[in-house]
Amino acid sequence: MSLSHHHIRTTVDAYLARHTHEREQLGVLLDALDRTGEDIANRSTFTGHVTCSSIVVDQLGRVLHVLHLASGKVLAPGGHTEPTDDSLAAVALRELHEETGIPPRAVTAWPGYETVPLDIDIHDIDAHPGKGESGHQHFDLRFLFRLHTSTEVPVVLQEDEVVGIEWRPVDRVTSPALREKLLKLPLRVEPETANASALIHNDRGEYLLHLRDYFPGQIWEPGMWSLLGGGREPQDATLEHTVRRELAEEAGLDLTDLTPFGTEYATDDAGATVPIAIFAGRWNGDPRELHLTEGVMLAWFAPSDLHRLRIADTTSDLVRRHAARNPATQSGPEPEEEERLASPHGTVPNIIGVHLYLERPDGTVLLGMRHPNSAFAPSTWHVLAGHCEQENAIACLIREAQEEAGLQIERQDVELVHVVHHIGKPRNPPRMGLFFRARTWRREPKLREPDKCLQWKFWDPAALPDDLVPYTRLAIAKILSGELYSETGWPA
């Protein structure tokens, strides 16, 4: 089974969150991810497919290169995905071992790059008619590792593909883009403290939670329901290895598919911030049959049951966010007729509003100060927005951007990043706010309708103005956290 489309998409999105200025140059990869029914993890997909490379740095700050027999080029070790690969980082580690003999246990993911590649490169591959391969592109995700031993590691070359290896100083790395990023890194660092946890769910939409021992001062979240997982150990090459080791040690669990879901942050007893990589996986077993070596018990819980548990707010929120994106695939028993919720009486038309989320490469976001005489939110900051008329939503966005700020946006450069369903007062008509990101645009914003907007200004999302439309503030926060939907103003 190929690596999931979702895993590749979330990995690329995490990379672009750090390198927003590369969105345009990675357009062909994003287009491939947007095409439905296309498996870009499969090497037979000749419109372009994913490969993964290992960027290995030794303790002298040198970078591993191999001389490939077929191309005659000196490159980082890497290659195609295989159906047995658990993750993109695992592809890079497997290729490292196959091409050079260096075992995965000899390297460790670079701090801060456990689940996110250091670089993504797109390059053309010539056709090979003898192999039945047409010309295509490789979308190469380059993962960064450090050699965590000072002793010489054994090298066993893959003789049919690799002629030799070479450890090069950073300033002689073959790829200019990679060289530039490596030169910005402190190339001698110790591994940072990091944790990994497993968000395990079943087809009924329930989540496997672990009741921790009550040892205050000795363990994290004593006596609380939590996720299975733990801290990185020196032998863990990646944080996926960490979570797999913890699952095996704590519960004897071995999941075939674990997908990176995101990174959370917690504060330890010393006040330091610790990153926690979250991996999601599906399992439909009985937790009572697992051999639990730590804690009190394991049990399944539906998201609707979390409020009655002793559980950290961050864990509860994490479960609910995952559940919102991944509805249950197996429904439970139908409720009795009298238990079914009654539908609201009558159909109420919802007003559709479009909103422009315009983000510069430095991460700042465009806001406009609304006129004091505006019927909605006078003297308040808001994104560029308007109501759909007799037109589709993207056409409306393009029109409003031109009319209000003189911005020129092309349809193919627009992507939906958030939807907020909101209502001002109980008797007000409900509104569906569609937030679209423009990947690129032409011209700088200027005042075209001074009777509606007094000023355009780019704001740091971490320091937004106090007088900002509330649902806009909510939407910006959700966009930054990668959440697609939110609600506000509705009665509980």
N, C-alpha and C positions, 0 to 999 in steps of 0.2 A: 504493500500500500504506500503510495507516494505521500510525501509531507503535505500537510493540509494547506489549502489556500489561505485559511485564516492565520495560520502560523507565519506564513511568508508575509502576508499583509501587515500583521501587527509588528513584525520585525522591521519591515521597511518604514512603517509609520513612526516607530520609535527612533529610527535613524534620522528621518526627516525632521523630527521634533528638535534634534540637535543641529541639523544642517539644513535649515529651511531654504537657504540660498541655492541648494542643489536640486530643488524640486523640478525646475525646468530641464536641467540636463539629464534627469532620470525619468523624463516624460514617457519614453518608450516602455520602461518597466512599469510605470503606473498605468499606462494604457493596457498593457498585457494583464495586469492585476484586475482591471475593470472589465475585461472580456469574460463573459460567463461561459462555462463549459470548457475552458482551456487550462490544461494542467501544465503550468510552467515549471513544475518540479521534474517533469519527465523529459529526458534527453531526446526523445523522439518528437518533441514539439518544436518544429523548425521555424516557427515565427519568433522564437527566442525562448531560452530556458535558463533556470537558475544553476549556478555552480557556487562552490564555497572554497575559500582558501584560508590557510593558517599563516598568520603573521607572527612568527616566533622570535622573541628577543631574548638573547642570553644575558648573563650577568655582567658582561662587558659592554652591553648596549648594542651588540651586533645583531643583524637581522638575517634569518635563514633564507637562502635561495637555493633552488634546484635547477639543473640544466636539463630541460625536457628534450628527449630524443627526437620526437616527431617534428617539433617546431624549431628546435635549435635555439630556443629563447631561454634566458635565465629569469625565472619567475618564482613566486612563493609557491610552496606545495599546495595542491588543491585539485578539485575535479568535480564530477557530476554527483548528484544525489542517487541513493539507492533505496529501494522499498523498505529495507531494514533499518534505515536511519531514523532516529528518534527526534532529531531537531537539526536545524541548520548548523549550529555550532558543532554538533556531533559529526556532521558531514566533513567539516574542516579537520576535525581530529582524526577521523578515520583515514582521510586522504594523507594526512601527515604521516601516520603510521605506515600506510601501504607504500608510500613513495620513498620514505627515508628510514623506516624501521623504528623511529622514535616513538615510544609508547605514550598513550594519553596521560598516564600517571606522572610522566616526567615534566609536564607543563601545567600551568595554572592560568585560568582566564585572567586577563589584566583587570585590576580593580576599576570598576565602573563600566566595564565592557563585557560583563558576564553574559548578557543576552542581546546586546546591541553591537553590530559590526563597527569596526573602526572606519571602514571605507566601503563604498559600493562602486564598482567599475563596470561599464558596459563596453564590450568590444566585439568586433566582427570576427567570425570564423569562416574560413574558406570552405567551399563545397568539396565533398569527397565522393564523387560518383561511384567509386568502387565499393564504398561502404553504404551507398544509398542515402547519403547525407547531402542535402542542399545547403547553400550558404545560409548562415543564421547568426544570431547574436547570443553571447553569454552575458547573463546578469550575475556578476561575480560579487558575492558578499564576503568581505574579508574580515575574519575574526582575529582578535589580538590576544596572544598568549605570551607568558613569560616562562623561560626555562627555570624551574625552581631548584635546580641542583647545580653545584659548581663543578661536580665531577663530570667527566666526559661521558656522554650518553652513547650507547651502541648505535651504529648506523648500518642498516642493511638496505641497500638501494633496490628499488623495483627495476630490475635490469632492462625489461622490455619497454620502459617508459622514461627512466631517469638515468643520465650518464654520470652525474656527480652532484655534490652539494658545495655551497660556499657560504660562509658567514661574512656579511658585508657591513661596514659602518653605515649608519643611517644616511649620511650624506651621499652614499653610493647606491641607495635603493633604486631599483630600475624604474618604478612607477613614480612620476612627478607628484601626482596627487597624494599618493601614499607617503612619499618622502616628506611632503609638506606637513602632513598630520603627525607623523612620527617625530619630526623635529620640534613640535610643540609639546611633546610629552616629557615628563620627568622620567628618564629611561631607567632609573634605579629606584624602585619603590618596593616596599613590603606589602603583602596582601592586606587589604582593609578587612575589618570585621564585616561580615555579611551573612545574612540568613536566607533560607529558601523554604517556602511553605507550599503545600498542595491543596488546591481547591477541588476536592473530589465530589462529583455529583453523579446521580443516577438518572435513568430515563423518566422517572416520576417527578423530576425537578427537586429532589431532596439533596441535602449536603451532609457529608460525613464530618462530624465534629468530634473532638477529642477532649474529654474531661480531664484536666490536668490535676496532678497531686497538689495537696494544700501544704506547700513548704514555703511560707513567706520568707523572703530574703535569700532563698536558694534557687528558685526557678522563676521564670517569667510568667506573669499572669497566673499565680497560684490559685487553684480551686475554680478556675474558669473554663468555659468551653472555648476551644481554640481549633486551629488547623494543625494537622500533622506537619512536622518539619523541624528544622533546627539550624545550627550554625555551620558555616563552612569549615572543613578540616583541610590540613595541608595536602592531603592526597586527592582532593577533589579538583579535577581539571576545570570544571564549570559548575555553576550553581545548579544546573540540571543534575549533575552527578551528586551534588549535595542533597537535593530533595529525594532522589532515588535511593541514596544510601540511608537517609533518615526513614523513609517509608519501609525499607527492608528491615532496619534495625528496630523500629518502634512497633511495627505491626505485621511484618512479614509480607508486605504488599509489593507487587511488581506490576506496574501498569504499562501496557504496551504503548500508550500514546499520552504524552504530556506536552501541553502547548503553553508557551509563555503568555500570561494574561496581563502582566504589568508589574510595576515595582512600587511597593509601599515603603514608608519610612516610620521608624519607631525610635524612641529615646530609651537608652539602657539606664541601668542604675547609676552609672557614672555621669549621666547627662549627655553622652555622645549620641549622635544620630546614626542609626544602623539601617542600611537598605535591606529590604526583604523582597526577594524575587518571588513572584507568585506564578505557579504553574497549575493549569487546569487539566483535569483528566476525568474520564468517565469510567465508572465501575458499578456493577449491579449486584455485588455480592452481599452476603450477610455478615455484618461486622462482628456478630457474636462468635463466628467461626475463626476470627483472626487471633493470632497469638500476640497479645498486647504486652510489651515489655516495660512500658512507662505509662504513668497516669492511671486513671481509674477505669475508664470505659470509652468505647466508641459507639456512636449512634447516629442514625439518619434524622435530619430535621428539615421540614419545609421552611422556606423564608418567612412564611406567615407565623411560624412558631417562635421565631428568634426573640420576640419581645419578652417572653417569659423565662428566658435563660439568663444566667449570669455570664455575660459575654461582653468583650470589649466593643465599643461603638465602631471602631475601625474594622473589626472582623465582621460585624453585622452588616455594615455598609458595603464591604467587599462582596459578601455573599449576595446581597440584594442587587448590586450592580451586575454581577455575573448572571444572576437569574433573569434580569431584565433583558439581557442580550441573548440568552439561551433558554427559550421556553422548553418545557418538558415535552419529550417526544412520545411519552406513553401516558395517556390520561388515566386518572383513577376512576372509581365508580361514580356514576351519575348521581347528583344529589336528588333527594326527594323533592317532589313538586313544591312543597311548602317551604323548602330551604332555598329555592332559587331566588336570586335577587330580581326584583321587579324593575323593568326598564323605565327610564324617565318618560313622562307622557309628552307626546308630540315631538316633531323633528324641528330642531333649531339650527338654522344656517350658521356656519362658522365663518368668520371673516379671515381671509388669508392675507398675511403680510409677509413681504420679503425683506430680508436684512442682509447687508453687505458686511462680511467680516474681512476687512482688508488689513493684512499683516505684512509689515516691512521685514526685510531680512534680519533686522536687529530685534525682532519680536514685538515691536510697538504696534498698536492697533488704532485705526482711525475712528475718531468720535467727532460728532458735531454738536455745538451748543444751540439748542432750539430757541426760537424767537420767543420773547416774553408774551406775545399775543397768541401763541399756538394753543389750539384747543386741547391738544394732548401734551402733557409734560412740558409746560412752558419753563423757560430758563433752566433747562436740564440737559445734561449730556446724553447722547443716544447715538447708535450706529446709523449709517445711512439706510433709510427704510422707506417703504411705500406699500400701498395696497394693490393687489392684483385687480386689473380691470378686465376687459374682454381679451385676455392674453394668457399665455402660460407663465409659470413662475419665473423661469430664467429670462424670458423676454422682458418681463416686468423689471427684474433686477438690472438688466443691461440698460433699459430705458431710464430708470430712476438714477442710476449712477451717472449717466450722461446729462440728464436734466438738472440734477441737484449739484453735481461736483465737477462736471466736464470730464469724467473718467471714461476711457474707452476700454471695454472688456469684451472679449470674444467668448462665445458660448462654450467652446471646448476647454476653456481655462477656468471653468466654474465647477465647484463641487459642493454638495450639501454636507455640512458639518454638524448641524444641530437643528432640532425641532423643539420648540417650547409651546405647550398648550396652556394658555393662560386666560384669566378672566379678571377684570378690574373689580367689579362689584357684582353681587349675586344676580342683579337684573340686567347687567350689561351683556351684550352678545359675546359668546366665547370667541377666542381668536387663536389661530394657528400661525405661529411665527416661524418662518423658514429662514435659517441662517446659512448663507452661501459664502464660501471662501473663494476669492479670486486668486488663482495661483500667480498670474501675471496680469499686468494692465499697462496702459499707456497714459501718459500725462499725469501731472500732480493735481491733487484736489484743489478746486478754487470755488469761491462763492458764486453760484449761478442763480440761487433763489434766496436773496437776503431777507425776504419777508418770512422765510421758514427757518433759516439757519444763519447764525451770526458769525460762526467761526468753525473751521476744520482744524483738528489737531491730532497728532499721533501720541498715544499714551502708553506708558509701560503697564502691562496687565497686572504687575505686582503693586502698582501705585495708581489705581484708577481714581477718578474724582469722586468725592462724596456724593455730589448731586448727579448721580447716574441713574437712569431708568432701572428699577429693580430687576425686571426680567432680563434686561440686557446684561446686567452684572452677573446674574445667574447663568445665562447662556455662555458668556465668555469663560466663566470658570469651568463649565461643562465641556466646552470645546477644548480647553487646555488639558483637561483630564481624559479626553477621548470619548466622552459620553455623548450619545446621539440624541437622547430624548429627556425632557424634563417637564414638570408641571408646576404651576404656581397660581395662587389666588382661588383655587377650588376649595369648597367647604370640606372639612375632614369627614 
